[in-house]
């Protein structure tokens, strides 16, 4: 698992959380 892969995964999770809150 590369750092970039983890970063992208967290970014996707963060986007989903923002959409759920809004």
SEROTI-696628 format. One record per residue (C-alpha): x, y, z; residue number from 1; chain; residue in three letters. Coordinates in pm, 1 decimal. Layout:
X / Y / Z / NUM / A / ALA;
...
This chain:
0.0 / 0.0 / 0.0 / 1 / A / UNK;
152.7 / 331.9 / -102.5 / 2 / A / UNK;
111.6 / 665.3 / 74.9 / 3 / A / UNK;
-68.3 / 808.6 / -229.3 / 4 / A / UNK;
-323.3 / 526.4 / -219.3 / 5 / A / UNK;
-396.3 / 591.1 / 149.5 / 6 / A / UNK;
-422.8 / 967.5 / 86.5 / 7 / A / UNK;
-674.0 / 916.2 / -195.1 / 8 / A / UNK;
-876.6 / 676.2 / 21.0 / 9 / A / UNK;
-897.8 / 926.1 / 306.9 / 10 / A / UNK;
-992.4 / 1205.1 / 65.9 / 11 / A / UNK;
-1280.5 / 993.1 / -69.1 / 12 / A / UNK;
-1399.5 / 914.4 / 286.0 / 13 / A / UNK;
-1381.6 / 1285.4 / 377.2 / 14 / A / UNK;
-1586.3 / 1380.5 / 70.0 / 15 / A / UNK;
-1854.4 / 1123.5 / 156.5 / 16 / A / UNK;
-1872.0 / 1259.7 / 513.0 / 17 / A / UNK;
-1910.1 / 1618.3 / 388.1 / 18 / A / UNK;
-2191.2 / 1516.6 / 150.0 / 19 / A / UNK;
-2368.8 / 1329.2 / 430.5 / 20 / A / UNK;
-2346.6 / 1628.8 / 667.7 / 21 / A / UNK;
-2465.2 / 1885.7 / 410.8 / 22 / A / UNK;
